[in-house]
Amino acid sequence: MTLSTNVAVITSDEQALIVASDLAEDFRRDSAQRDRERRLPLPELEVFSRSGLWGISVPKAYGGAGVSNVTLAKVIALIAQADASLGQIPQNHFYALEVLRVNGSPAQQKRLYAEVLAGQRFGNALAELGTKTAHDRVTALTRDGDGWRITGRKFYSTGAIYAQRIPTSVVDEHGVQQLAFVPRDSEGLSVIDDWSGFGQRTTGSGSVVFDNVWVAAHDVVPFQSAFERPTTVGPLAQILHAAIDTGIARAAFEDALHFVRTKTRPWIDAGNDKASEDPLTLKSFGHLSARLHAAEALLERSGEFLDRAQAQSNAETVAAASIAVAEVRALSTEISLAAGSTLFELAGSQATLAEHGLDRHWRNARVHTLHDPVRWKYHAVGNYYLNDENPPLRGTI
């Protein structure tokens, strides 16, 4: 995987949103075709990388824009609205940058942030199949001279196939999880394109195999400790997921509006042949609109909470941010699924025709919202407000 060249420098939140909006217009154009053909978005990712957007969370002290989490979430939502897979691919890139910000040494931060600003993409190799729980890891990190060796197999490795580095969760000889920023071209590292999900079809979320892969000691960052004290690693991961769902919901809503305004709908009563006057159609759009706007407002609100928690991380600020993000995660899950389903209801059987590609919104939402159970979001929110119990410190809340 070659490194992007001629990477733009984004210096402000306003510039980041303008660039993201312009890119979204381009990415939207062929998104249905990419989904239909499962065509990996390699040219689009190069444009995405050269835009400078992959470096917007790098702190200003290291040459980045250091944008707010409000802006970061809006950028991801804009890209996900255009193409849900393209919105998903950088999610773990930004997650790894947050782990680096929280736990990396100054030397690690300086070096790895510089790589990102130069156009390097980080993927991920976190999840594993066959473990007792979704949080368990068995991929081993063993000492080898002045470095380490990695052995194991990962799945759901979104972004790895497109990356120059693959941040990998590993368990060291003491049973402690670390995050190794492994170069993509390392000997013994294989990325397998075996992702076959019926939604988010071009994320490339397949397998990564580590066959005694050597990694330098300075490329290993503490990971487990980010969840042993109050940090923003968990809510940062979750706000990006909420942004993806919100973008999918907005895409389904806009496509539903366009379809109902422009296509023939045989289900409309013969005596009321205008969709704009059909009471059931009006009710459906009113219901969707209210919940979509609520999700977008909660997304912005949760970004503000997360900004405060990053500025001053303690048990209270991190808990408040986690709960604010859990609220938008819950609602964005529901509205993304509802918007895709309602699009089917309003467009009828025409929504299933391949040339329209309208079914992809529901498929994308259905796959992405399975990332972690939304029922536990409501549990955490209720426990917080009713019993004054802070949510657990982990990446799924």
ZAMARGU-4260 file (C-alpha; in steps of 0.2 Angstrom, whole numbers, plus 5000, padded with zeros to 4 digits):
<rodrens>
0) 5000/5000/5000 | 5008/5016/4994 | 5008/5032/5004 | 4997/5046/4999 | 5007/5061/4992
5) 5004/5080/4991 | 4994/5079/5007 | 4984/5095/5010 | 4986/5104/5027 | 4970/5108/5036
10) 4971/5121/5049 | 4954/5124/5056 | 4937/5116/5060 | 4929/5127/5047 | 4941/5121/5033
15) 4938/5103/5039 | 4919/5104/5037 | 4921/5113/5020 | 4933/5099/5013 | 4922/5085/5020
20) 4907/5093/5012 | 4915/5094/4995 | 4922/5077/4996 | 4905/5070/5001 | 4898/5077/4985
25) 4910/5067/4975 | 4909/5051/4985 | 4890/5050/4984 | 4891/5050/4965 | 4896/5031/4963
30) 4892/5025/4980 | 4878/5014/4975 | 4888/5006/4961 | 4903/5003/4972 | 4891/4994/4984
35) 4883/4984/4971 | 4899/4978/4963 | 4909/4977/4980 | 4922/4988/4972 | 4935/4993/4985
40) 4936/5012/4985 | 4955/5013/4982 | 4955/5029/4971 | 4942/5037/4983 | 4953/5034/4998
45) 4968/5041/4990 | 4958/5057/4987 | 4952/5056/5005 | 4969/5054/5012 | 4976/5069/5001
50) 4963/5080/5007 | 4971/5081/5025 | 4955/5075/5034 | 4964/5060/5041 | 4975/5071/5051
55) 4962/5083/5058 | 4963/5076/5076 | 4982/5078/5077 | 4985/5091/5091 | 4990/5108/5086
60) 5006/5106/5096 | 5011/5092/5084 | 5006/5102/5068 | 4988/5096/5066 | 4972/5106/5066
65) 4967/5098/5083 | 4948/5100/5078 | 4934/5098/5091 | 4925/5082/5093 | 4910/5091/5087
70) 4919/5094/5070 | 4926/5077/5069 | 4909/5069/5072 | 4901/5080/5058 | 4915/5076/5046
75) 4912/5057/5048 | 4894/5059/5047 | 4896/5069/5031 | 4907/5055/5023 | 4895/5041/5029
80) 4880/5050/5022 | 4889/5049/5005 | 4896/5032/5007 | 4894/5022/5023 | 4909/5011/5020
85) 4920/5026/5017 | 4914/5034/5033 | 4918/5018/5042 | 4936/5015/5036 | 4944/5029/5046
90) 4935/5025/5062 | 4949/5015/5070 | 4962/5027/5063 | 4955/5041/5074 | 4953/5028/5088
95) 4971/5023/5087 | 4976/5042/5087 | 4966/5044/5103 | 4975/5030/5111 | 4991/5038/5106
100) 4986/5054/5113 | 4981/5047/5129 | 4995/5034/5132 | 5009/5037/5119 | 5026/5044/5125
105) 5030/5061/5118 | 5043/5053/5106 | 5029/5041/5100 | 5017/5055/5097 | 5029/5066/5088
110) 5034/5051/5076 | 5017/5044/5073 | 5008/5060/5071 | 5020/5066/5058 | 5017/5050/5048
115) 4998/5054/5048 | 5000/5072/5043 | 5011/5065/5029 | 4996/5055/5022 | 4998/5038/5031
120) 4983/5028/5036 | 4981/5018/5051 | 4969/5002/5050 | 4965/4991/5064 | 4967/4973/5070
125) 4958/4972/5087 | 4944/4960/5087 | 4946/4941/5087 | 4934/4926/5083 | 4932/4912/5094
130) 4936/4920/5111 | 4926/4918/5126 | 4919/4936/5126 | 4921/4950/5113 | 4934/4959/5124
135) 4946/4944/5126 | 4962/4944/5116 | 4974/4929/5113 | 4986/4937/5100 | 5002/4936/5109
140) 5016/4948/5110 | 5033/4940/5115 | 5050/4948/5119 | 5063/4946/5105 | 5079/4955/5109
145) 5076/4974/5108 | 5059/4971/5100 | 5044/4960/5100 | 5036/4946/5090 | 5017/4945/5087
150) 5007/4929/5083 | 4989/4928/5081 | 4974/4930/5069 | 4961/4945/5069 | 4945/4948/5061
155) 4933/4963/5058 | 4950/4972/5054 | 4942/4988/5045 | 4954/4998/5036 | 4969/4986/5037
160) 4968/4982/5019 | 4970/5000/5015 | 4983/5005/5028 | 5001/5008/5030 | 5001/5004/5048
165) 4989/4992/5057 | 4987/4996/5076 | 4985/4979/5084 | 4979/4974/5101 | 4991/4961/5108
170) 4993/4952/5125 | 5011/4953/5132 | 5020/4940/5143 | 5011/4947/5159 | 4994/4946/5152
175) 4993/4965/5149 | 4985/4972/5133 | 4996/4983/5122 | 4993/4992/5105 | 5006/4988/5092
180) 5007/5000/5077 | 5013/4987/5065 | 5020/4992/5048 | 5008/4985/5034 | 5023/4978/5024
185) 5031/4968/5039 | 5037/4951/5035 | 5024/4937/5041 | 5009/4949/5041 | 4995/4944/5029
190) 4979/4954/5026 | 4965/4944/5019 | 4950/4951/5010 | 4937/4939/5016 | 4924/4951/5022
195) 4907/4946/5016 | 4895/4956/5025 | 4879/4961/5016 | 4881/4979/5022 | 4896/4991/5022
200) 4902/4979/5008 | 4918/4989/5004 | 4925/4992/5021 | 4938/4978/5018 | 4934/4972/5036
205) 4942/4955/5034 | 4956/4945/5043 | 4974/4949/5047 | 4986/4935/5051 | 5002/4938/5061
210) 5015/4924/5059 | 5029/4928/5071 | 5029/4946/5065 | 5043/4957/5072 | 5038/4975/5079
215) 5050/4988/5086 | 5048/4992/5104 | 5045/5010/5101 | 5030/5005/5090 | 5021/4997/5105
220) 5009/5009/5115 | 5001/5005/5132 | 4983/5000/5128 | 4975/4992/5143 | 4979/5006/5155
225) 4968/5017/5144 | 4953/5008/5152 | 4960/5007/5170 | 4958/5026/5173 | 4946/5038/5166
230) 4951/5043/5148 | 4941/5048/5133 | 4946/5033/5122 | 4930/5024/5124 | 4918/5038/5121
235) 4929/5044/5106 | 4927/5027/5098 | 4908/5027/5101 | 4905/5045/5095 | 4912/5040/5078
240) 4900/5025/5077 | 4886/5037/5081 | 4892/5048/5067 | 4892/5034/5055 | 4874/5029/5060
245) 4868/5047/5059 | 4876/5049/5042 | 4867/5033/5036 | 4850/5039/5043 | 4852/5056/5034
250) 4856/5047/5017 | 4841/5036/5019 | 4830/5051/5023 | 4836/5061/5008 | 4834/5047/4996
255) 4817/5044/5003 | 4812/5062/5000 | 4819/5061/4982 | 4811/5045/4978 | 4793/5050/4984
260) 4794/5067/4975 | 4800/5060/4958 | 4794/5042/4956 | 4777/5034/4953 | 4770/5026/4968
265) 4755/5014/4964 | 4750/5013/4983 | 4744/5030/4984 | 4725/5031/4984 | 4717/5034/4967
270) 4708/5049/4973 | 4724/5057/4981 | 4738/5055/4968 | 4750/5067/4975 | 4762/5060/4988
275) 4764/5078/4996 | 4745/5076/5001 | 4745/5058/5007 | 4742/5059/5026 | 4752/5043/5029
280) 4767/5049/5019 | 4767/5065/5028 | 4766/5056/5045 | 4781/5045/5040 | 4792/5060/5035
285) 4787/5070/5050 | 4791/5056/5062 | 4808/5052/5053 | 4812/5071/5053 | 4810/5074/5071
290) 4820/5059/5076 | 4834/5062/5064 | 4836/5080/5069 | 4836/5074/5087 | 4850/5062/5083
295) 4860/5076/5074 | 4858/5088/5089 | 4863/5074/5102 | 4878/5071/5091 | 4884/5089/5092
300) 4880/5089/5111 | 4890/5073/5114 | 4905/5081/5105 | 4904/5096/5117 | 4904/5084/5132
305) 4919/5075/5124 | 4929/5091/5121 | 4927/5095/5140 | 4932/5078/5145 | 4948/5078/5134
310) 4952/5095/5141 | 4951/5089/5159 | 4949/5070/5161 | 4942/5064/5177 | 4929/5052/5183
315) 4915/5065/5182 | 4919/5072/5165 | 4923/5056/5157 | 4907/5048/5164 | 4897/5063/5158
320) 4904/5062/5140 | 4902/5043/5140 | 4883/5045/5144 | 4881/5059/5132 | 4888/5048/5118
325) 4878/5033/5124 | 4862/5043/5122 | 4866/5048/5104 | 4873/5030/5100 | 4856/5023/5106
330) 4846/5035/5096 | 4857/5035/5080 | 4855/5016/5080 | 4836/5017/5080 | 4835/5031/5067
335) 4847/5023/5055 | 4837/5007/5055 | 4820/5016/5055 | 4825/5027/5040 | 4831/5013/5030
340) 4815/5003/5034 | 4804/5018/5030 | 4812/5020/5013 | 4807/5003/5009 | 4789/5006/5015
345) 4788/5023/5005 | 4796/5017/4989 | 4788/5000/4989 | 4795/4986/4978 | 4805/4998/4968
350) 4817/5001/4982 | 4823/4983/4980 | 4829/4986/4962 | 4847/4985/4960 | 4848/5000/4949
355) 4841/5011/4963 | 4853/5005/4976 | 4841/5011/4990 | 4842/4995/5000 | 4860/4998/5004
360) 4855/5011/5018 | 4846/4998/5028 | 4859/4985/5025 | 4873/4997/5030 | 4863/5002/5046
365) 4859/4984/5050 | 4877/4978/5049 | 4885/4993/5058 | 4873/4994/5072 | 4878/4977/5077
370) 4895/4983/5083 | 4889/4983/5101 | 4872/4981/5109 | 4862/4996/5110 | 4852/4989/5125
375) 4867/4992/5136 | 4867/5010/5131 | 4850/5013/5139 | 4855/5002/5154 | 4870/5013/5157
380) 4861/5029/5154 | 4847/5024/5166 | 4859/5018/5179 | 4868/5035/5178 | 4853/5046/5181
385) 4843/5035/5193 | 4857/5028/5203 | 4872/5040/5201 | 4882/5025/5194 | 4896/5030/5182
390) 4897/5019/5166 | 4911/5006/5165 | 4927/5011/5157 | 4928/5002/5141 | 4928/5005/5122
395) 4910/5000/5120 | 4902/5014/5131
</rodrens>
